[in-house]
């Protein structure tokens, strides 16, 4: 019986610790990342220097990428212009806008 009480108390303490940690270390996700990734061509060729379109989208949203024309397959369509307009009109979680060139 004592083992059940100790195990229950330990579970309660660890559960409370996880609940507190999830609140304290919460990271707000930038919703623009998913939209930018959808607007990219999705061929994952790596010609941009990133490991696929997801990595390139992350570079765009984080501000590392300044020129969208690094995406060779995307330069053939109008997707890059749509990305530029979207980022210029949609603020991030902290209210910042991203200005990139096509």
One Martini backbone bead per residue (centre of mass of N, CA, C, O) as a GRO file, in nm:
protein
  102
    1UNK     BB    1   0.056   0.065  -0.019
    2UNK     BB    2   0.300   0.257  -0.006
    3UNK     BB    3   0.378   0.241  -0.305
    4UNK     BB    4   0.121   0.382  -0.415
    5UNK     BB    5   0.162   0.651  -0.271
    6UNK     BB    6   0.441   0.721  -0.384
    7UNK     BB    7   0.364   0.701  -0.684
    8UNK     BB    8   0.140   0.917  -0.675
    9UNK     BB    9   0.314   1.152  -0.569
   10UNK     BB   10   0.520   1.148  -0.797
   11UNK     BB   11   0.318   1.199  -1.028
   12UNK     BB   12   0.214   1.471  -0.922
   13UNK     BB   13   0.482   1.627  -0.919
   14UNK     BB   14   0.561   1.580  -1.218
   15UNK     BB   15   0.302   1.698  -1.342
   16UNK     BB   16   0.338   1.984  -1.227
   17UNK     BB   17   0.613   2.035  -1.356
   18UNK     BB   18   0.512   2.015  -1.652
   19UNK     BB   19   0.301   2.242  -1.637
   20UNK     BB   20   0.497   2.470  -1.566
   21UNK     BB   21   0.698   2.431  -1.805
   22UNK     BB   22   0.489   2.482  -2.036
   23UNK     BB   23   0.445   2.782  -1.954
   24UNK     BB   24   0.741   2.896  -1.932
   25UNK     BB   25   0.842   2.749  -2.231
   26UNK     BB   26   0.672   2.894  -2.430
   27UNK     BB   27   0.635   2.894  -2.792
   28UNK     BB   28   0.564   3.100  -3.043
   29UNK     BB   29   0.424   3.058  -3.346
   30UNK     BB   30   0.485   3.117  -3.684
   31UNK     BB   31   0.230   3.129  -3.923
   32UNK     BB   32   0.392   3.212  -4.185
   33UNK     BB   33   0.550   2.953  -4.249
   34UNK     BB   34   0.321   2.783  -4.377
   35UNK     BB   35   0.243   2.980  -4.606
   36UNK     BB   36   0.520   2.998  -4.744
   37UNK     BB   37   0.545   2.693  -4.798
   38UNK     BB   38   0.291   2.685  -4.988
   39UNK     BB   39   0.411   2.901  -5.205
   40UNK     BB   40   0.607   2.713  -5.269
   41UNK     BB   41   0.680   2.462  -5.501
   42UNK     BB   42   0.791   2.175  -5.359
   43UNK     BB   43   1.074   2.027  -5.476
   44UNK     BB   44   1.335   2.005  -5.295
   45UNK     BB   45   1.630   2.080  -5.443
   46UNK     BB   46   1.848   2.306  -5.308
   47UNK     BB   47   1.926   2.568  -5.487
   48UNK     BB   48   1.916   2.781  -5.238
   49UNK     BB   49   2.084   2.623  -4.983
   50UNK     BB   50   1.858   2.453  -4.874
   51UNK     BB   51   1.683   2.165  -4.728
   52UNK     BB   52   1.447   2.285  -4.878
   53UNK     BB   53   1.146   2.450  -4.850
   54UNK     BB   54   1.134   2.460  -4.540
   55UNK     BB   55   1.411   2.599  -4.498
   56UNK     BB   56   1.353   2.846  -4.674
   57UNK     BB   57   1.107   2.946  -4.517
   58UNK     BB   58   1.261   2.987  -4.252
   59UNK     BB   59   1.462   3.196  -4.371
   60UNK     BB   60   1.253   3.405  -4.448
   61UNK     BB   61   1.108   3.447  -4.167
   62UNK     BB   62   1.387   3.507  -4.008
   63UNK     BB   63   1.569   3.696  -4.231
   64UNK     BB   64   1.804   3.558  -4.400
   65UNK     BB   65   1.637   3.611  -4.650
   66UNK     BB   66   1.644   3.872  -4.913
   67UNK     BB   67   1.621   3.679  -5.179
   68UNK     BB   68   1.390   3.489  -5.369
   69UNK     BB   69   1.560   3.403  -5.637
   70UNK     BB   70   1.698   3.142  -5.516
   71UNK     BB   71   1.440   3.018  -5.629
   72UNK     BB   72   1.426   2.864  -5.923
   73UNK     BB   73   1.135   2.739  -5.957
   74UNK     BB   74   0.984   3.007  -5.851
   75UNK     BB   75   1.076   3.210  -6.089
   76UNK     BB   76   0.856   3.101  -6.306
   77UNK     BB   77   0.648   3.220  -6.122
   78UNK     BB   78   0.427   3.398  -5.877
   79UNK     BB   79   0.501   3.306  -5.582
   80UNK     BB   80   0.714   3.520  -5.490
   81UNK     BB   81   0.527   3.765  -5.499
   82UNK     BB   82   0.326   3.656  -5.292
   83UNK     BB   83   0.527   3.642  -5.060
   84UNK     BB   84   0.603   3.939  -5.050
   85UNK     BB   85   0.317   4.045  -4.995
   86UNK     BB   86   0.252   3.880  -4.742
   87UNK     BB   87   0.496   3.988  -4.564
   88UNK     BB   88   0.417   4.297  -4.596
   89UNK     BB   89   0.108   4.243  -4.459
   90UNK     BB   90   0.221   4.034  -4.234
   91UNK     BB   91   0.258   3.996  -3.915
   92UNK     BB   92   0.416   3.890  -3.658
   93UNK     BB   93   0.420   3.812  -3.323
   94UNK     BB   94   0.584   4.108  -3.281
   95UNK     BB   95   0.493   4.303  -3.543
   96UNK     BB   96   0.666   4.225  -3.782
   97UNK     BB   97   0.807   4.289  -4.093
   98UNK     BB   98   0.890   4.158  -4.424
   99UNK     BB   99   1.152   4.255  -4.650
  100UNK     BB  100   1.166   4.138  -4.983
  101UNK     BB  101   1.313   4.027  -5.271
  102UNK     BB  102   1.266   3.887  -5.603
   0.00000   0.00000   0.00000
